[in-house]
């Protein structure tokens, strides 16, 4: 058992964690939905992310949501921070070792589809690793050869649509393209992404999905659309704009995620 796992058990108890939720830019408030949460700063957990991006939290929360014991990573480390695509691997390995069977991911993203606008939620059905970087580079075993067909669990996606329909929430679906960042994309790059078949673009999520599939976790991911891609509107794209607009998607995720966790 890793040192981080021992710390988590000492602070939050030995009961198994059933799922992990990672919160994206401007979405850290979703952690308020946990019952009787135990908060552990990342700084006390060896290998956990540094929490170096504004709009992201820097602690692990463990508590109950939807009748399940859930771990929430209130922020992630991005490749663009230190050039480490595997930055989230230690945290995910630790939580999988404590029993987690599913990984739920959220992010803020830019839309490439005029039918998906700021304030919408977009369930991720597949991704394009445009960054071309893989968190499993250097993994010495055959575990590195991960099958990425249905990486975004079809059963969880189907259940999400059922829940959203019952709640009257509009839930779109599409393909997420990972762009390394930290600069935003140029209009020419956005046109290229559209040509490649992407529906939204962002700077996270894909590395965690690859690691999670290697660990055997079921994966679900949803984007909170905060802007249109560069050149597709008159918006002035910025990180401050992203954080401000993420609030709209967060309100919808606060309804959707607890019901999805209950259905796991």
C-alpha positions in Angstrom: 0.0 0.0 0.0 1.3 3.4 -1.0 2.1 6.1 1.6 -0.8 8.2 0.2 -3.2 5.2 0.5 -2.2 4.8 4.2 -2.8 8.5 4.8 -6.3 8.3 3.2 -7.2 5.3 5.3 -6.0 6.9 8.5 -7.9 10.2 7.8 -11.1 8.9 6.1 -11.4 5.3 7.3 -10.9 1.9 5.7 -14.2 1.5 3.9 -13.7 0.9 0.1 -14.0 3.9 -2.2 -16.4 3.0 -5.0 -15.8 5.8 -7.6 -13.6 8.8 -8.3 -14.8 12.2 -9.6 -12.3 14.6 -11.1 -13.4 18.3 -11.2 -12.4 20.6 -14.1 -11.8 24.3 -14.4 -14.4 26.3 -12.5 -16.2 23.2 -11.3 -14.6 22.7 -7.9 -17.8 23.7 -6.2 -19.3 20.3 -7.1 -17.6 18.9 -4.0 -20.2 20.6 -1.9 -22.6 17.7 -2.8 -20.7 15.3 -0.6 -22.2 14.2 2.7 -19.9 14.3 5.7 -16.8 14.9 3.6 -13.2 14.4 4.9 -10.8 16.8 3.2 -7.2 16.0 2.7 -4.9 18.5 1.1 -2.9 17.2 -1.9 0.2 18.4 -0.2 -0.2 15.6 2.4 -0.6 12.9 -0.3 2.6 11.8 -2.0 2.2 11.8 -5.8 -1.0 13.8 -5.9 -1.3 16.8 -8.1 0.1 20.2 -7.1 -3.1 22.2 -7.7 -1.4 24.9 -9.6 -4.2 26.3 -11.8 -6.7 28.9 -10.7 -10.2 27.6 -10.8 -9.1 24.2 -9.5 -9.1 22.9 -6.0 -6.1 21.4 -4.3 -7.6 18.7 -2.0 -9.0 15.3 -2.0 -12.6 14.9 -0.6 -14.0 11.6 0.5 -17.6 11.3 1.5 -21.0 9.9 0.4 -22.9 10.9 -2.7 -25.9 9.0 -4.2 -25.5 6.2 -1.6 -21.9 5.5 -2.7 -18.5 6.3 -1.1 -17.0 8.7 -3.5 -13.5 10.3 -3.7 -13.4 13.8 -5.4 -10.2 15.2 -6.8 -11.1 18.9 -6.7 -8.4 19.8 -9.2 -6.1 18.0 -11.7 -2.6 18.6 -12.9 -2.4 19.3 -16.6 0.3 18.4 -19.1 0.9 22.1 -19.8 2.0 22.7 -16.2 5.1 20.6 -16.1 5.2 18.6 -19.3 4.2 15.4 -17.5 1.3 13.5 -19.2 1.3 10.9 -16.4 0.9 13.5 -13.6 -2.5 12.1 -12.5 -1.4 8.4 -12.6 -0.2 8.2 -8.9 -3.5 9.6 -7.6 -5.6 7.3 -9.9 -3.6 4.2 -9.0 -3.9 5.0 -5.3 -7.7 5.4 -5.5 -8.1 2.3 -7.7 -6.1 0.4 -5.1 -8.6 1.6 -2.4 -11.5 0.0 -4.3 -12.6 2.5 -7.0 -14.2 0.8 -10.0 -15.2 3.9 -12.0 -13.7 7.3 -12.9 -16.0 10.2 -13.6 -14.3 13.2 -15.3 -15.4 16.7 -15.9 -13.8 19.5 -17.8 -14.4 22.9 -19.4 -14.2 22.9 -23.1 -14.7 24.9 -26.3 -17.4 23.9 -28.7 -16.8 23.3 -32.4 -20.4 22.6 -33.2 -23.0 25.5 -33.5 -25.6 23.2 -32.0 -23.6 22.9 -28.8 -23.3 26.3 -27.2 -21.8 27.8 -24.0 -23.8 26.6 -21.0 -24.4 23.2 -22.5 -23.1 19.9 -21.3 -21.4 17.5 -23.8 -21.0 13.9 -22.9 -17.8 12.6 -24.3 -18.3 9.6 -26.6 -14.7 9.4 -27.9 -11.5 11.4 -28.1 -8.7 12.5 -30.4 -5.3 12.6 -28.8 -4.1 15.5 -31.0 -1.4 16.3 -28.5 0.2 13.0 -29.5 1.5 12.5 -25.9 0.7 9.4 -23.9 0.9 8.9 -20.1 2.0 5.3 -20.5 5.2 6.1 -22.3 7.9 4.4 -20.1 5.5 1.8 -18.7 7.7 -1.3 -18.9 5.0 -4.0 -18.9 2.5 -5.1 -21.6 -0.2 -3.1 -19.6 0.8 -0.2 -21.8 -1.0 -1.7 -24.8 -4.4 -0.5 -23.8 -7.5 -1.1 -25.9 -9.2 2.3 -26.3 -12.4 1.0 -28.1 -15.4 2.1 -25.9 -13.0 3.9 -23.6 -16.0 6.0 -22.5 -18.2 3.3 -21.1 -21.4 2.9 -23.3 -23.4 1.7 -20.3 -22.7 4.9 -18.3 -23.3 7.1 -21.3 -26.7 5.4 -21.9 -27.6 5.8 -18.2 -26.6 9.5 -18.3 -29.0 10.1 -21.2 -31.8 8.4 -19.3 -31.2 10.4 -16.2 -30.9 13.7 -18.2 -34.1 13.0 -20.0 -36.0 12.3 -16.8 -34.6 15.5 -15.3 -35.3 17.6 -18.3 -31.6 18.4 -18.9 -30.3 18.8 -22.4 -27.3 16.5 -22.7 -25.4 16.6 -26.0 -22.7 14.1 -27.0 -19.5 14.3 -29.1 -15.8 13.8 -29.7 -13.3 15.7 -27.5 -10.0 16.7 -28.9 -7.1 17.1 -26.5 -4.9 20.1 -27.3 -1.9 20.4 -24.9 -2.2 24.1 -24.2 -1.6 26.3 -22.3 -2.2 28.8 -25.1 -5.6 28.6 -26.7 -6.0 27.2 -30.2 -5.7 29.4 -33.3 -8.7 29.7 -35.7 -6.7 27.6 -38.2 -6.2 24.9 -35.6 -10.0 25.0 -34.8 -10.8 24.5 -38.5 -8.4 21.6 -38.6 -10.1 20.1 -35.5 -13.5 20.3 -37.1 -12.0 18.6 -40.2 -10.8 15.8 -38.0 -14.2 15.2 -36.6 -13.9 16.8 -33.2 -17.0 18.3 -31.5 -15.1 20.1 -28.6 -11.6 21.0 -27.7 -9.8 21.2 -24.3 -6.6 20.8 -22.4 -7.2 17.9 -20.1 -9.0 14.6 -19.5 -7.4 12.3 -22.2 -4.4 11.4 -20.1 -6.6 10.4 -17.2 -8.8 8.3 -19.5 -5.8 6.4 -20.8 -4.4 5.7 -17.4 -7.9 4.7 -16.1 -8.4 2.2 -18.9 -5.0 0.6 -18.1 -6.2 0.3 -14.5 -9.4 -1.3 -15.6 -11.7 1.5 -14.5 -15.0 2.3 -16.2 -14.8 5.8 -17.5 -17.4 8.6 -17.9 -16.6 12.1 -18.9 -18.6 15.2 -19.5 -17.6 18.7 -20.8 -19.1 21.9 -19.5 -19.1 24.1 -22.7 -17.7 27.5 -21.8 -17.0 29.1 -25.2 -17.0 28.5 -28.9 -13.7 27.6 -30.5 -11.4 30.5 -31.8 -12.9 32.1 -34.9 -16.4 30.6 -34.4 -17.8 33.6 -32.5 -17.0 37.1 -31.3 -16.1 35.9 -27.8 -12.8 36.9 -26.3 -11.5 33.6 -25.1 -9.5 33.6 -21.8 -9.1 31.5 -18.7 -11.2 34.0 -16.7 -14.0 33.7 -19.2 -13.7 29.9 -18.9 -14.1 30.0 -15.1 -17.0 32.4 -15.3 -18.9 30.4 -17.9 -18.3 27.0 -16.2 -20.7 28.0 -13.5 -23.6 27.4 -15.9 -22.5 23.9 -16.6 -21.7 23.2 -12.9 -25.4 23.9 -12.0 -26.4 21.1 -14.4 -23.7 18.7 -13.3 -24.8 19.2 -9.7 -28.1 17.6 -10.8 -26.7 14.9 -13.1 -23.7 13.5 -11.3 -25.4 12.5 -7.9 -28.0 10.5 -9.9 -25.4 8.9 -12.0 -23.3 7.9 -9.0 -26.4 6.4 -7.4 -26.9 4.3 -10.6 -23.3 3.0 -10.6 
